[in-house]
Amino acid sequence: MSDNEIDPTTPRKNPKREVKSIGGRKLQPSTLMMGHGYDPTLSEGSLKAPIFLTSTFAFESAAAGKRHFEGITGKRPGGAEGLVYSRFNAPNQEILEDRLAVWDGAEDALSFSSGMTAISILMMAYAGQGDVIVHSGPLYAASEGFVAKWLSRWGISYVDFPAGASREKIDETLEKAKSMASENGGKVCMIYLESPGNPTNALVDIEAVNQARDAAGLGSAQAAEGDSTKQGCPIAIDNTFLGPLWQRPLEHGADIVAYSLTKYVGGHSDLVAGSIAGAKKWMDPVRALRNTMGGICDPHTAWMLLRSLETVELRMQRAGENAVKVCAFLSKHAKVEGLGYLGMIKDDRQQDIYDRHCLGAGSTFSLLLKGGEAECFRFLDALKIAKLAVSLGGTETLASHPASMTHLSVAEGRRAELGIGDNLVRISIGIEDADDLIADFEQALEQV
Ligand SMILES: Cc1ncc(COP(=O)(O)O)c(C=O)c1O
């Protein structure tokens, strides 16, 4: 050994090969969440991934640096090999993305600094001047606002259909979108769904949307001619209310699944983040725009999400069980007009969609009180355990009034059309004791 070489006290170890099945049995997501995508030997044996607070990564050689940038900029096919700069990606986010992809059975996933960053960058990556986005309604108000108020500035228009729409209605909407696109010199660039819709829990028939897309000649099979992306028009879906446990949209004909990880996945109301997942070919344009703009989740939040993912199944199961009990109580209460709960659907078409698409009813629902805003406010102000706050999917029960809070920016007429009335309280059930929650709702209803 020469003088200027350092003798490492511990010899370097090679990464361990990952076990994804045992004796032909494919390991389940809940098992993979404890280690998938992370090799302790690369981090001094640390059982848990450290938080990598670095903005940049040292290249092994100048040639390796050039090769990385050729991958990032698309000069060489196959993308980046390894890490370059933390706006593009970094270890905690890579592990997170690998684990998120597992839950949705996706080839690839991308993480973002919020659900809205994920959704906005996704739409911007696919939409160009003259293009038309088709979306279901209702959407989370900021998603609807991004399409209507921001994308329209850049010559992108939209047409929507109600969540529960029949195949005929979806066909009709796609035909309208096609003629708008041809008038504007663009294409139908994305079908964007939210199911269940926030806050009504209205479900979209993803299978029917997929069939309608192909019948309208907008699918990948037909896209080879005339479509610059040669991929067709992707179907993206916001699965925040039921994912990743209770609905797996990629199995029902969606191409891209989007999340506010702030909700069930983060699950403790202590972080803000988002993600998308799907086949690599759908992720690549979004990754390219994220590389340019930034918007990736930060390392600390990614680390928190890795911790959250270890318990996401347990938390969601418990919250789902609590919601069954709480809704059974609320549904019989004299001051309750109705419930928008997926475990108590009254409409045959919605029930059919639920039976085909959903694996559980979730724990977020709308409670319709007899009365209006005044009654809802009295109820909300009287709650002792449930917290009066927007958001959902946390360990604690939250309640809010969408018409005057999250959906205030939606025009009054449109709110009525979407069923977001003044008597609607949105409730997200947490993992507390179910009977304690029932006692809280009972005493609050007495104040109405
Ligand atoms: C269904 C849905 N999608 C997207 C978002 C936006 O997510 P974020 O707040 O993480 O940006 C929300 C937030 O409430 C939501 O409820």
PDBQT file of the ligand as one rigid body, heavy atoms in Angstrom, charges set to zero:
ROOT
HETATM    1  C1  LIG A 501     -58.309  13.798  -2.834  1.00  0.00    +0.000 C 
HETATM    2  C2  LIG A 501     -57.181  14.753  -2.646  1.00  0.00    +0.000 A 
HETATM    3  N1  LIG A 501     -56.268  14.874  -3.604  1.00  0.00    +0.000 NA
HETATM    4  C3  LIG A 501     -55.226  15.728  -3.494  1.00  0.00    +0.000 A 
HETATM    5  C4  LIG A 501     -55.062  16.511  -2.377  1.00  0.00    +0.000 A 
HETATM    6  C5  LIG A 501     -53.916  17.460  -2.296  1.00  0.00    +0.000 C 
HETATM    7  O1  LIG A 501     -52.895  16.948  -1.512  1.00  0.00    +0.000 OA
HETATM    8  P1  LIG A 501     -51.835  17.839  -0.705  1.00  0.00    +0.000 P 
HETATM    9  O2  LIG A 501     -52.599  18.605   0.322  1.00  0.00    +0.000 OA
HETATM   10  O3  LIG A 501     -50.896  16.810  -0.154  1.00  0.00    +0.000 OA
HETATM   11  O4  LIG A 501     -51.193  18.740  -1.692  1.00  0.00    +0.000 OA
HETATM   12  C6  LIG A 501     -55.989  16.400  -1.334  1.00  0.00    +0.000 A 
HETATM   13  C7  LIG A 501     -55.844  17.226  -0.103  1.00  0.00    +0.000 C 
HETATM   14  O5  LIG A 501     -56.744  17.308   0.690  1.00  0.00    +0.000 OA
HETATM   15  C8  LIG A 501     -57.078  15.492  -1.474  1.00  0.00    +0.000 A 
HETATM   16  O6  LIG A 501     -58.004  15.355  -0.509  1.00  0.00    +0.000 OA
ENDROOT
TORSDOF 0
